[in-house]
Amino acid sequence: MKTETIKKIIKCLENTASKDPNRYSLGCVQITPKMLISTDGHIFSQVLHQDDALSLITEAYVNRDMLPFLKAVVKLAGKLLDINAVAAGELITIDGKEITSKEKVNYPNWKQLLPTFTDTAVIGIDANLLFNLVDTLKESKKHTCKLTFKLIYEKNKNGTILKASLDTTSPIQVTTANDNLGVIMPVRV
């Protein structure tokens, strides 16, 4: 497994996975062959990875409890590009230690969280949520982020805008130049 992938998992656990012990499922990062998914109910991140070591994963979950171990692994790896890991099905082990959740994780249907934009876009937000999300999605200082806001407006028959207002319940979508995706939800799911 690439050290870079473990660093991405750490960022997801620190910034976008839930810290609430009562929301065990949301305290995990969902790992698929192509991406890392995490949400705390207010913010959502979908971080792409290109790690061939995870190609045999069907769907695995790494919980916040693994954060100290993952940080130690990255620290010990130093400048190594790869870390000794085995991944298949729902199991990932690093140097023989299982890092995936042993408990059944009932992860939410995150695809329903993704906004569909038509003519409209969004809202005022907690800046800390935005900073945490951008920190999770960006892979380097060179990458840029784009925010998509939803503005609701009414038009008359001629197409002239009569009234415009911000929708305070719609999600804000954040995308990066490297196609990572995040969503900030003002109403917690």
N, C-alpha and C positions, 0 to 999 in steps of 0.2 A: 504494500500500500504506500502511496506517495505521502511523504511528510506534509506536503502542501494540502492534501485532502484532510489529514488529521487536524491541521491548523484551521481549515474551513469548518470542520465539525465543532471545534472548540469555539470559534466565533459564533456559530449558530446557537450553541448551548448557552454562551454568555449573554448574547444580545437579543435573540428572538424566541428562544424556548422559554416556557413558563418557569418561574421560580417558586410558584405556589405548590407546596407539597400535596395539596388536596386535588390538584389537577395533574395527576401522574402522567397521563397520556401526552399532555401538552408540554411536559418537561423533557420530552425526548426529541431527538432529531431522527426523522424518517430518512433512511438511506435506500436509494434505488440504484440500478446500474448506471444512471446518468446524472442524478441530482441528489441534493440534500434538501430536505423540507423541514421547516420548523415554524411554530406559531405559539404565541401565548394568549391568543384570542383577540389581541389588539393589533399586533403586527404579525406579518407572515413573510417568510423568505423562502425563495426557491433558488438555490445556488447550484450552478452546473459544475460538474467535475469531469475530468477526463482521466479516470483512474481505471486501468484495465483490471486491477486486482479486485474491483467490485463488480465486474461484468457478470459473475455468477450469482449475485445477490438477487433474490426475488423481492424482498422487502424486509429490511432490518431496522431496529430502533436502538439508538444509543441514548441512555438516560443521563441526566445531570450528575448522578452519582459517580460517573466515570470521568468527570472533569479533572480531578487531581491526577488520576492515572495518565490521562491523555496528555496533560501538560508536562508531566514528568517524562513521558516517552519522547515528546518533541524536544525537550531540553537535553535529554541524553543523546538523541539522534544528532544534535548539532547541525552540521551542514550536510548530513546524509540526505540523499534525495528519496530513498526508499526505506521503509521499515518492514521487518519481517512480519507479515500478516497473512492470514488465511480467511477467505470470505466465500461463502456458498449458502444458498437458501436464505435462512433468516439468522445466520451465525457469522460473526466476525471475531477472530482471535488475533491478538497482537502478542508475539513472543509467548504463545501458549495461554494467555489470559483472555477469557471471553469478555468482550466489551459490550455486547448486545444485551438487551433487556431479556431477562428470563421470564418475566411476567407477561401475560397477554396484554398487548397494547391496543386499545380501541381508538385509533387515531381518527380525527375528524375528516370528513370529505372536503379536503382543502380546495378542490377545483371549484366548488360552489362559492368560494370566497373571492375568486378572481372577478374583478369588475368587467362588465361589458359596456363599452362606451358607445353612445350614439351621438346625439348632438350636444351632449351635456357633460360637465365635470365639477369639482368639490370644495374644500373646507379649511377651518382652522384646526391645528393639531398641536399636540404636545411635542415640542421640538426634540426632547430627549428620545422619543420613539423614533423620530426621523433619523437622528444621529446614530442610534443603535442599528437601525436597519441599513443605512448606507455603509456603516462600518462592516456589517456582515456581508453585504453584497459586493463591495469593491475588493478587487484583488491587488490593486496597487494604486498609488497616488495618480498614475497616468490615466486611469479609467474615469470616465465621466458618468454622472447619473442624470436621469431625466425624470421629472415629476409630471404626472398627468392629473390635472384637477378637473372636476366636473362642475360646470356652471349651468344652472337651470334658467331658461328664459322663455318668454312668451313672445310670439310674433303676431302681427296683424296679417291680413290677407295679402298685403303687398310685400311681406317678408321683413318689414321693419321691426326691430326689437322694441317691444313696449315696456317690458320689465325683466330685470335680470337679478338673480339672487344666488347665493351660495347654498348648496344643499349640505346641511350639517350632519347628515347621516350616511352619505356615500363614501366609499373607500377611496383612498389615494393610492395610485399605482406608481411604483418606482422601478425604473429599469436602468440597467447599466450598459455600457458599450459592449461588454462581453456576454450580453443576453441573460444575466441574472435578473430575477424578478422578485419584487417585494410588494406587499400591500399593507397599508396602515388602515385599520378599521376603527372609526370613532365609536361604534357600537360593538361591544365585545360579544363574540360568538360563544 
